[in-house]
């Protein structure tokens, strides 16, 4: 293999590798070439000089994947080379960025939430802003001019959630791209809307009344767009929109390349955002050449039934990924209930799962004793557990322990709701301040370690790319192991202390790796920074030199 070091101007390395499927012609001189761009593995050059000459043009399409398509999945991405763990696959600015459809009033510039009677109005159109400079934000300019054209300023009198006027703002920003930025408009129209599947649904009817009919009437532009055009754009927003957690409340953005990633409930990629709202798609773990690239359109930390329902309602398809096709979810029983909770003697150790894996609202059956339980009885337990989870104070250790003890009678040990509480427990045990962990009893410290280890083992099975969950849990495990090592040192168990501190260091470094791309406005970024400092301290204690 022939390798050329990466050059200082950002061009990718070259490698010499045989391929019968890619034309080996240098795009600069059109002569036969043998050195392949190692970043995308799709273009050949005859020399480093020609690669550098072509970089300005090539860098816009230089990705470690290719775009494929078929009738079943539409467009999707396939790795064109082996991808390393930690590698960023996509980093792009949004085609359009705006407030969520269900939101109270937010600043139309920075998209931060507003308090009633504590905001300003754009001097030109009346849309609310948090400070005067936000009225000049580029994202607001098209709608500002469009609002002025209606003949009167907007006046937000009430702070309803959802606010009826704000329901139309993101679709309006999309529609206005046709004139303000035709290239982005064309890219937007190439995205899936699932309009045929959405038509006639309750959501579609609400969108028709609250958006498609409101925009022409409110902005006095009855002849500019018809209902179908507006509803198509609404569908594109709902199907392709990414929740951007940089503000409170979160905003929504649509990205071109990221929208081509297919869905999986056990994806091999994860996403984050820069402080500027760019999306970053990266691989927490290695990916082999030829593998399809995926993210999760729903929440990987939900049960199969909840994921399927959410995807059907919001993305208009039924998931048939490997995880959803396996009711046991890789033998973790993340969605299962205990059979013993539905028996008088409570002796059966089996787990209940749906009789029909395609119908999670139907009857369930024990995998061990074959006892069947009605869907209504299962639903009753699930709903009660959900409501109690929402009502509990997760920051209180005693409340978490009480919930786990009570619902362990019905829920499998790895069930979504118990895992949710265990994540809280991993953080509240000795987590009030840096000194608190030094004061907790030994048995609590060991319980914290076990909870973290069990969670990490679960994540590795059902969601190995869920970087935030891994990062936060790795930090808690790192802190607990560091404290255990400190206590071992004080008790003169130096050999045990060394092992514990090395394990703590490993978890601190893994935390840093998993949270490296988190934006500074999020708590995960602060956890990452602390883990990096702690790792350096541990290296000093262990005598490890950089």
C-alpha positions in Angstrom: 0.0 0.0 0.0 1.4 3.4 -1.0 0.7 6.2 1.5 1.4 9.9 1.2 1.3 12.0 4.4 -1.6 14.4 4.8 -0.6 17.8 3.5 -0.9 21.0 5.4 -3.6 22.5 3.1 -6.2 19.9 4.2 -6.0 17.5 1.2 -6.5 13.9 2.0 -3.9 11.2 1.9 -3.5 9.0 -1.2 -3.2 5.3 -1.2 -2.5 2.8 -4.0 -5.2 0.1 -4.1 -6.8 -2.0 -6.8 -10.4 -1.5 -7.6 -12.3 -2.7 -10.7 -15.4 -0.6 -9.9 -13.9 2.9 -9.9 -12.4 4.5 -13.0 -8.7 5.1 -12.3 -8.4 8.3 -14.3 -6.9 11.5 -12.7 -9.6 14.2 -12.9 -6.9 16.9 -13.5 -4.9 15.5 -16.4 -7.3 12.7 -17.4 -4.4 10.2 -17.5 -4.3 6.8 -15.8 -3.9 7.0 -12.1 -3.1 4.5 -9.3 -3.2 6.6 -6.1 -6.6 6.7 -4.5 -7.9 9.4 -2.1 -7.9 7.6 1.2 -10.6 9.8 2.7 -13.4 8.9 0.3 -11.7 6.0 -1.6 -13.7 7.0 -4.7 -11.3 9.2 -6.7 -7.8 8.4 -8.2 -4.9 10.8 -8.9 -1.7 10.4 -10.7 0.2 12.4 -8.1 0.1 14.4 -4.9 0.4 17.6 -6.8 -2.7 16.9 -8.9 -4.6 15.9 -5.8 -3.7 19.2 -4.2 -4.7 21.1 -7.3 -8.1 19.4 -7.3 -8.8 19.7 -3.6 -10.9 22.8 -3.7 -13.3 21.1 -6.1 -13.1 17.6 -4.6 -13.5 18.5 -0.9 -17.2 19.2 -1.4 -17.8 15.6 -2.3 -14.9 13.9 -0.4 -16.7 11.7 2.1 -16.0 8.1 3.3 -19.3 6.9 1.8 -21.2 6.8 -1.4 -24.9 7.5 -2.0 -26.9 4.5 -3.1 -30.6 4.0 -3.6 -33.3 1.3 -4.1 -37.1 1.1 -4.1 -37.3 -0.1 -0.5 -35.1 2.4 1.3 -34.8 5.3 -1.2 -31.4 7.0 -0.8 -28.9 5.6 1.7 -25.2 5.8 2.4 -22.6 3.0 2.3 -19.0 3.2 3.7 -16.5 3.2 0.9 -13.6 2.3 3.2 -13.0 1.2 6.8 -14.0 4.0 9.1 -12.1 4.4 12.4 -13.8 4.8 15.8 -14.1 8.5 16.6 -14.0 9.6 13.0 -16.3 12.5 11.9 -18.3 11.4 8.8 -20.4 14.5 8.1 -20.2 18.1 9.3 -22.6 20.4 7.6 -24.6 23.6 8.1 -28.4 23.4 8.0 -30.5 24.0 4.8 -32.9 25.8 7.1 -33.1 26.3 10.9 -36.1 27.5 12.9 -38.4 27.0 15.9 -40.1 23.7 16.5 -43.7 23.4 15.4 -44.9 22.9 19.0 -43.3 25.8 20.9 -44.1 28.9 22.8 -42.7 32.3 21.5 -39.0 32.3 20.9 -36.6 34.9 19.5 -36.7 34.7 15.7 -32.9 35.4 15.6 -31.1 33.2 18.1 -34.2 30.9 18.8 -33.9 31.2 22.6 -37.2 31.1 24.5 -38.8 34.3 25.6 -40.6 35.4 28.8 -43.8 37.3 28.5 -43.2 41.1 28.9 -39.4 40.5 28.7 -38.8 40.7 25.0 -38.4 43.2 22.2 -40.1 43.4 18.7 -38.3 43.5 15.4 -38.6 47.2 14.5 -39.5 46.3 10.9 -42.0 43.4 11.2 -42.9 42.9 14.8 -41.7 39.3 15.3 -40.3 38.9 18.9 -36.6 39.1 19.5 -34.5 38.8 22.7 -32.2 41.7 21.9 -32.1 44.3 19.2 -29.2 42.6 17.2 -31.3 39.5 16.7 -33.6 41.3 14.3 -30.6 41.4 11.9 -30.0 37.7 12.1 -29.7 36.3 8.5 -32.2 33.5 9.2 -34.9 36.2 9.9 -34.5 38.4 6.9 -36.7 36.6 4.4 -39.7 36.3 6.7 -39.1 39.9 7.9 -39.6 41.2 4.4 -42.5 38.8 3.8 -44.2 40.0 7.0 -43.7 43.6 6.1 -45.4 42.9 2.8 -48.6 41.8 4.6 -49.2 45.5 5.5 -49.0 45.3 9.3 -46.7 44.1 12.0 -47.1 40.9 13.8 -48.2 41.3 17.4 -47.7 38.4 19.8 -50.2 39.1 22.5 -50.2 35.7 24.4 -47.6 33.1 25.2 -49.5 30.0 24.3 -47.7 26.6 24.0 -48.1 25.6 21.3 -48.4 29.1 19.9 -50.5 29.1 16.7 -48.5 31.7 14.9 -45.2 29.9 15.5 -46.6 26.7 14.1 -46.1 28.1 10.6 -42.7 29.8 11.0 -40.4 26.9 10.1 -42.5 25.9 7.1 -42.6 29.5 6.0 -38.8 29.7 6.2 -38.6 26.7 4.0 -41.1 28.1 1.4 -39.2 31.4 1.3 -36.0 29.6 0.2 -37.4 29.4 -3.3 -36.7 33.1 -3.8 -34.0 33.8 -1.2 -31.8 30.7 -1.9 -32.9 28.6 -4.9 -30.0 26.1 -4.5 -31.1 25.2 -0.9 -34.7 25.1 -2.0 -33.9 22.6 -4.7 -32.0 20.5 -2.1 -34.9 20.7 0.3 -37.4 19.5 -2.4 -35.3 16.4 -3.0 -36.0 15.2 0.6 -38.8 12.8 1.5 -42.1 14.2 2.7 -44.2 11.0 2.9 -47.1 13.2 1.9 -49.2 10.2 0.6 -48.8 8.3 3.9 -49.5 11.5 6.0 -52.6 12.5 4.0 -55.8 12.0 6.0 -54.1 11.4 9.4 -54.9 13.4 12.5 -51.5 15.2 12.2 -52.1 16.0 8.5 -55.5 17.5 9.3 -54.0 19.6 12.1 -51.3 20.8 9.8 -53.8 21.6 7.1 -55.8 23.8 9.4 -53.0 25.3 11.5 -50.3 25.8 8.8 -51.6 25.3 5.2 -54.7 27.4 5.7 -53.1 29.9 8.2 -50.1 31.0 6.1 -52.1 32.3 3.1 -54.7 33.9 5.3 -52.4 35.4 7.9 -49.8 36.7 5.5 -52.4 37.8 2.9 -50.8 35.7 0.1 -53.6 33.6 -1.1 -52.2 33.1 -4.6 -48.6 32.4 -3.7 -48.8 28.7 -2.5 -51.6 26.2 -2.6 -52.4 23.8 0.3 -50.5 20.9 -1.3 -47.3 22.9 -1.7 -47.4 24.0 2.0 -48.3 20.5 3.3 -45.5 19.0 1.3 -43.0 21.3 3.0 -44.6 20.6 6.4 -44.0 16.9 5.7 -40.4 17.5 4.7 -39.9 19.3 8.0 -41.5 16.6 10.1 -39.8 13.7 8.4 -36.3 15.3 8.1 -36.1 17.7 11.0 -33.4 17.2 13.6 -34.0 18.5 17.2 -31.2 20.9 17.9 -30.6 21.2 21.7 -28.6 24.4 21.7 -31.4 26.5 23.0 -34.3 26.3 25.5 -36.6 25.1 24.1 -34.9 23.1 21.4 -35.1 24.2 17.8 -35.4 22.3 14.5 -33.0 22.1 11.6 -32.9 20.3 8.3 -29.6 19.0 6.9 -29.0 17.8 3.3 -26.5 15.0 3.6 -27.5 13.9 7.0 -31.1 13.4 5.7 -29.8 10.6 3.5 -28.7 8.5 6.5 -31.1 5.6 7.0 -32.7 4.7 10.3 -31.7 1.9 12.7 -32.7 1.3 16.3 -29.1 0.1 16.8 -27.3 2.6 14.6 -23.6 2.7 13.9 -23.4 6.5 13.9 -24.3 9.2 16.4 -24.9 12.9 16.1 -24.0 16.1 17.8 -24.0 19.8 17.0 -21.5 22.6 17.0 -22.3 25.9 18.8 -23.1 27.4 15.3 -25.8 24.8 14.7 -23.8 22.5 12.3 -24.6 18.9 12.6 -21.7 16.4 13.3 -22.3 12.8 12.4 -19.5 10.6 13.7 -18.7 6.9 14.4 -18.1 6.0 18.1 -16.9 2.6 16.9 -15.1 1.2 13.8 -17.3 0.6 10.7 -16.2 -1.8 8.0 -16.1 -0.9 4.3 -19.4 -1.8 2.6 -21.6 -1.3 5.8 -24.6 0.9 5.5 -24.5 4.0 7.6 -27.3 4.7 10.0 -28.6 7.0 12.8 -31.6 6.6 15.0 -34.8 8.6 14.1 -36.3 7.9 17.5 -34.9 7.3 21.0 -32.7 4.2 21.3 -33.5 4.2 25.0 -37.2 3.5 24.5 -38.9 0.1 24.4 -39.6 -1.5 21.0 -43.3 -0.7 21.3 -42.7 2.9 22.0 -40.1 3.2 19.2 -42.4 1.6 16.7 -45.3 3.8 17.6 -43.2 7.0 17.5 -41.7 6.1 14.1 -45.1 5.3 12.6 -46.6 8.5 13.8 -43.7 10.9 13.0 -41.8 9.3 10.2 -44.6 7.3 8.5 -42.9 3.9 8.4 -42.7 0.7 10.3 -39.2 -0.1 11.5 -37.9 -3.6 10.5 -34.3 -3.2 11.7 -32.5 -6.0 13.4 -33.3 -4.8 16.9 -37.0 -4.4 16.3 -37.1 -7.8 14.6 -35.8 -9.4 17.8 -38.3 -9.1 20.7 -35.7 -10.0 23.2 -33.4 -7.1 21.9 -30.2 -9.3 22.0 -31.4 -11.2 25.1 -31.5 -8.0 27.2 -35.3 -8.1 27.5 -35.3 -4.3 27.4 -39.0 -4.2 26.7 -40.1 -7.3 28.6 -42.2 -7.8 31.7 -41.7 -10.4 34.5 -44.2 -13.3 34.4 -44.1 -13.5 38.2 -45.8 -10.1 38.5 -48.9 -11.6 36.9 -49.0 -14.8 39.0 -50.4 -15.3 42.5 -47.5 -17.5 43.6 -44.9 -15.4 41.7 -42.6 -18.3 41.2 -42.0 -18.2 37.4 -38.7 -16.6 36.5 -39.7 -16.1 32.8 -40.2 -13.0 30.8 -43.3 -11.9 29.0 -43.1 -10.6 25.4 -45.8 -10.1 22.7 -47.3 -13.3 21.1 -47.0 -11.5 17.8 -43.8 -9.5 17.6 -45.5 -7.2 15.1 -48.2 -6.2 17.6 -47.0 -4.8 20.8 -50.5 -3.9 22.0 -51.8 -7.4 21.7 -51.5 -10.3 24.1 -48.2 -11.3 25.7 -46.8 -14.7 26.5 -44.2 -16.0 29.0 -41.1 -17.4 27.3 -40.7 -20.0 30.0 -44.2 -21.2 31.2 -46.2 -20.0 28.1 -48.7 -18.2 30.3 -50.6 -15.6 28.3 -51.5 -12.1 29.6 -53.9 -9.8 27.9 -52.6 -6.7 26.2 -54.9 -4.6 28.4 -53.2 -6.0 31.6 -49.8 -5.4 30.1 -50.7 -1.8 29.1 -52.1 -1.1 32.5 -48.8 -1.9 34.2 -46.8 -0.1 31.6 -48.9 3.1 31.9 -48.8 3.0 35.7 -45.0 2.6 35.7 -44.6 5.4 33.1 -46.8 7.8 35.1 -45.0 7.1 38.4 -41.7 7.6 36.6 -42.7 11.0 35.3 -44.0 12.0 38.8 -41.0 10.9 40.8 -38.1 13.1 41.9 -35.2 11.5 40.1 -32.6 13.6 42.0 -33.6 11.8 45.3 -31.8 8.5 45.9 -34.6 7.2 48.1 -37.2 7.8 45.5 -35.2 6.0 42.9 -34.6 3.0 45.1 -38.3 2.9 46.0 -39.3 2.9 42.4 -36.8 0.1 41.5 -37.9 -2.0 44.4 -41.6 -1.6 43.6 -41.6 -2.1 39.8 -39.0 -4.9 39.8 -41.9 -7.1 40.5 -43.4 -6.5 37.0 -40.6 -5.0 34.9 -37.6 -7.0 33.6 -34.3 -5.8 35.2 -33.2 -4.1 31.9 -36.6 -2.6 31.2 -36.6 1.0 29.8 -38.2 2.5 32.9 -35.9 0.7 35.4 -32.9 1.6 33.3 -34.0 5.3 33.3 -34.1 5.2 37.1 -30.7 3.4 37.3 -29.1 6.1 35.2 -30.4 8.6 37.7 -29.1 6.5 40.6 -25.7 6.3 39.0 -25.5 10.1 39.1 -27.1 10.8 42.5 -25.2 8.3 44.6 -22.3 10.4 45.9 -22.9 12.9 43.1 -24.0 16.1 45.0 -20.5 17.6 44.9 -16.9 16.4 44.4 -16.5 15.7 48.1 -19.8 13.9 48.6 -18.5 10.6 47.1 -15.8 10.4 49.8 -18.5 10.2 52.5 -20.7 7.5 51.2 -20.5 4.0 52.8 -18.6 1.3 51.0 -21.7 -0.7 50.1 -23.2 2.4 48.3 -19.9 3.0 46.5 -19.9 -0.6 45.3 -23.6 -0.4 44.3 -22.8 2.7 42.2 -20.0 0.8 40.5 -22.2 -2.2 39.7 -25.0 0.0 38.4 -22.6 1.8 36.0 -21.0 -1.5 34.9 -24.4 -3.0 34.2 -25.6 0.0 32.3 -22.4 0.0 30.1 -22.9 -3.7 29.4 -26.5 -3.0 28.4 -25.6 0.0 26.1 -22.9 -2.1 24.4 -25.6 -4.6 23.3 -28.6 -2.4 22.4 -27.0 1.0 21.5 -23.2 0.8 21.0 -23.2 4.2 19.3 -25.2 6.1 22.0 -22.2 8.4 22.9 -24.0 10.6 25.4 -25.3 7.7 27.5 -21.8 6.0 27.4 -20.0 9.2 28.2 -22.1 10.2 31.2 -22.0 6.7 32.7 -18.3 6.3 32.0 -17.7 9.5 34.0 -19.7 8.2 37.0 -17.9 4.9 36.9 -14.6 6.7 36.6 -15.4 8.8 39.7 -16.5 5.8 41.8 -13.4 3.7 40.8 -11.1 6.7 41.6 -12.7 6.9 45.1 -12.3 3.1 45.5 -8.7 3.5 44.6 -8.2 6.3 47.1 -9.7 4.1 49.9 -7.5 1.1 48.8 -4.4 3.4 49.0 -5.4 4.5 52.5 -5.8 0.9 53.6 -2.3 0.1 52.1 -3.8 -2.1 49.4 -1.5 -0.6 46.8 -1.8 -3.4 44.2 -5.6 -3.2 44.3 -5.4 0.6 44.2 -3.3 0.6 41.1 -5.8 -1.6 39.2 -8.7 0.5 40.3 -7.0 3.8 39.3 -6.0 2.4 35.9 -9.6 1.3 35.4 -10.7 4.8 36.5 -8.3 6.3 34.0 -9.7 4.1 31.2 -13.2 5.2 31.9 -12.2 8.9 32.1 -10.6 8.6 28.7 -13.6 6.8 27.2 -15.8 9.5 28.7 -13.7 12.2 27.0 -13.8 10.3 23.7 -17.5 9.8 23.7 -18.3 13.5 24.7 -15.6 15.2 22.7 -18.0 16.6 20.1 -20.6 18.0 22.5 -21.3 21.7 22.2 -20.1 23.9 25.0 -23.7 24.9 26.0 -24.5 21.4 27.0 -23.7 19.7 30.3 -22.0 16.8 28.5 -19.3 19.2 27.3 -18.6 20.3 30.9 -18.4 16.6 31.9 -16.0 16.0 29.1 -13.7 18.8 30.2 -13.7 17.6 33.8 -13.0 14.0 32.7 -10.0 15.3 30.7 -8.6 17.1 33.8 -9.2 14.1 36.0 -7.5 11.8 33.5 -4.4 14.0 33.6 -4.4 13.8 37.4 -4.7 10.0 37.3 -1.8 9.8 34.9 0.3 11.8 37.3 -0.7 9.5 40.2 0.1 6.4 38.2 3.4 7.8 36.8 2.2 7.6 33.2 4.1 10.0 30.9 2.5 11.5 27.8 
